[in-house]
Amino acid sequence: MPPLKIAIIGAGIGGPAAAIGLARNGHKVTLYDRLTTTTEIGYAFRITPNSDRCLEQLGVDTIAGGAVAANSGRMMDATGQVLVTNIENTDAEKAKLGNSVFAYRPQLHQQLMQVALDSGVEKKFGVKVESVDVEKTQLVLEDGSTTSADIIIAADGVHSVVRPYIIDTTQHFPTASTGHNAFRFMVSTPAAQKDKLLSSVLSDDARFLSWGGDNRRILVYPVDYGKQLNIICTHPQELSDKKGSGDEAAAAAYNQQASFETALDIYKDFDPAAQRLFHLADPEGFRIWKLQDMDETPNWSRKHTVLLGDACHPVLPFGFAGASMGIEDAVTLAELLSSDVELEDVEARFKLYEAIRKPRVGRVRERGRLVARGQGSKETVRPYMQWLAEYDAIEIAKEALARHTQRKT
């Protein structure tokens, strides 16, 4: 079969991951992004073994690229009393198939982009896609020009420009379902290790630390070869929402700056060691992140256009799997859009993609909401993490495709 012309919108994490697999299948893949460079901004996230396994299959070694193995964690109450200790990466055989790691987004993005370019993916950066024509499988660019493809994959995030052309966005849209905001910031690991209070809780034996109480949480883990600590502080949104109306209020809801005083005041009754993180941070570096997810939608695709990752299923970070779900989506699509896929079978394969992915994403969504509401008991942490880790996205997609192909013959 002749290769398909595939346009991918969004060069964050899921877009390049999908591009690699599809290019290796022999398809002609072009990656579009409104940013002008391949330098991705952002913070960090957890990569569980299931998605680390996917990245390894794509040729990305997360630890070699700066990710830090998440060997252990300690969950505490707001005062610092230990509630749960979690140990990971202890099985040497399983570790060969993927590790649980903490990844720094700019580093992982750089790795993925390099592998994508080496795989023959064409990049078109600084190109803003204004809309799509689903009937014609056509991109409409900011300058008014159009470009056609056989398939369009939208990996353009929670604020997807393509989503309205796939589903009714007056009925289905991202919301602050649990009413939480978060502060995100980074702290130098050496500075934290030199701090008298913080050094008492920081150790190689506890790579992940969390304090929680009264619907507030502080999460801490190392990234960037261990040189930096990534900190996420979640809390009820009314404690940090900026006032305003119309466009001003909408702008204030996403990645806006917060003052040091506001951030510290919200956690003033927490363990003094946890409070020291705020003092060590850049006082101009606090950002408000409105935590949003989205209820299940009727479909993720229409004709030959399909959504991936946060474009179709943004989830809360409490399930430790937002990035992982996007990566699993990417490799699933790559397996289903094999080198011999016929154009007339694309819609059926997109439906197969949805059938594979929706139940798993649904459980991650529900887990995030339960934890956010304080209903995720500590006894359920390990079973959930095991369920996440043991999933083999590539093998499951291969098996599903084999059954699909057999039914057609």
C-alpha positions, -999 to +999 in steps of 0.1 A: +000+000+000+012+035-007+022+055+024-004+079+039+001+116+043-004+123+080-006+158+095-001+160+133-010+192+150+009+198+183+045+190+190+044+186+228+048+150+240+021+129+224+025+145+189+061+136+184+056+102+200+029+094+174+050+109+146+079+085+154+058+054+152+039+064+121+070+075+102+086+042+110+056+025+095+065+043+062+039+070+063+048+106+053+044+126+086+044+163+091+044+178+126+029+213+129+032+236+159+025+273+164+058+277+184+088+286+163+114+264+180+117+229+193+125+241+228+095+231+249+087+250+280+071+234+310+076+216+343+077+179+350+056+148+354+056+112+364+063+085+337+051+051+350+066+018+336+038+013+311+046+046+293+084+043+298+081+010+280+064+028+251+091+054+250+118+027+250+101+011+220+103+045+202+140+047+210+139+071+239+159+063+270+143+086+297+170+082+323+198+088+299+179+120+290+178+133+325+148+116+341+152+104+377+141+069+388+111+070+411+125+043+434+106+053+465+081+077+480+068+090+513+033+103+517+028+124+549+001+144+565+003+182+567+024+180+599+050+156+584+037+124+600+044+095+575+012+078+563+024+056+534+058+045+521+059+033+485+088+014+469+091+010+431+116-003+405+126-032+428+121-060+402+152-061+380+134-081+353+104-058+352+127-028+352+142-040+319+107-034+304+103+001+318+109+021+349+089+045+370+106+079+365+102+116+370+107+134+337+115+171+330+093+181+301+118+201+281+143+172+282+118+145+272+105+168+245+140+173+231+146+136+230+113+129+212+119+156+186+154+144+178+142+108+173+112+121+152+135+141+129+159+111+127+129+090+117+121+112+087+093+134+103+090+168+087+085+197+111+067+229+103+071+252+133+058+287+137+028+276+117-006+282+135-035+260+125-066+280+127-091+253+119-097+220+101-121+209+073-130+174+084-149+166+053-118+174+031-092+163+057-076+198+053-058+222+076-066+259+074-036+279+085-034+314+100-024+330+067-055+316+051-037+289+031-048+253+032-030+220+031-045+185+026-037+152+042-050+116+043-052+118+081-052+146+107-041+138+143-048+166+168-024+164+197-029+201+205-037+199+242-065+209+265-072+241+245-074+221+212-085+241+182-095+208+165-118+195+192-148+217+181-148+200+147-150+165+162-174+169+191-201+193+203-180+216+225-210+233+239-218+201+256-183+186+261-155+209+273-127+209+300-139+221+334-124+225+369-145+195+380-131+193+415-124+230+420-086+229+424-057+251+414-020+244+418+012+263+421+041+250+401+077+260+407+112+246+408+139+246+435+176+238+431+184+204+447+217+215+462+200+245+478+174+222+494+200+198+506+218+226+524+187+238+541+186+226+577+149+218+578+145+204+544+177+182+545+160+163+573+133+149+550+152+149+516+171+117+509+178+093+481+156+068+499+126+090+493+126+104+458+089+114+460+076+134+489+041+146+496+024+165+524-014+166+525-042+179+547-075+199+545-078+195+508-043+208+501-012+189+490+025+196+483+042+171+459+080+171+455+102+151+432+137+154+415+142+159+378+170+171+354+195+144+365+185+152+401+197+188+399+162+203+404+131+196+425+098+200+408+071+212+432+033+211+427+010+225+454-027+218+450-055+236+469-091+248+465-093+272+436-109+300+457-077+304+476-057+316+446-082+325+419-075+360+405-105+382+402-117+397+369-142+393+342-145+381+306-111+377+288-092+389+319-107+362+341-101+335+314-064+346+310-059+345+348-071+309+349-041+295+331-005+296+341-006+331+356+019+344+381+011+343+418+029+361+447+052+345+472+030+357+500-002+342+485+015+308+480+030+307+514-001+318+532-022+289+518+003+264+534+011+283+565+000+255+588+020+228+570+052+211+582+079+238+585+102+217+563+076+219+535+072+256+539+109+260+533+104+251+497+086+284+491+114+303+506+140+286+484+121+293+452+124+322+429+097+346+443+088+356+407+085+320+397+052+309+411+025+301+385-011+293+390-023+262+371-061+256+370-066+218+372-091+207+346-104+175+332-133+165+310-161+140+311-161+112+286-171+123+251-192+104+225-163+101+201-127+111+196-127+110+158-147+121+128-140+109+093-101+109+090-094+133+118-087+120+153-079+135+188-050+124+210-041+130+247-054+161+264-072+171+232-098+144+239-093+134+276-075+159+299-073+143+334-063+156+368-027+151+379-037+131+410-038+099+390-001+102+380-010+094+344-018+125+323+014+123+302+014+085+302-021+084+287-010+106+258+020+084+252-001+053+252-025+069+228+004+077+205+018+042+203-017+027+200-025+049+169+009+040+154+002+003+158-033+006+143-022+028+114+002+001+102+021+003+069-005-017+051-036+002+063-060+011+036-076+046+035-111+032+035-103+013+068-091+044+086-124+053+102-129+018+115-094+018+130-101+051+148-132+035+163-109+006+174-086+031+190-114+046+209-126+012+221-091+003+233-084+036+250-116+049+265-120+024+294-084+029+306-086+066+304-119+065+322-104+047+352-075+072+353-100+101+352-121+086+380-090+080+402-079+116+398-113+128+409-115+105+439-081+116+452-089+152+446-120+148+467-102+130+495-119+097+487-088+077+474-078+057+504-042+049+510-050+012+507-059+017+470-026+034+460-005+003+454-032-017+435-039+013+413-002+019+405+002-018+397-027-016+373-011+014+356+023-002+354+014-036+340-005-023+309+013-030+276-002-005+251+017-018+221+008-055+227-028-047+234-031-026+201-014-054+181-039-080+195-069-057+188-057-051+153-052-088+146-088-095+157-100-066+135-081-079+105-094-114+110-130-102+111-125-084+078-112-116+060 
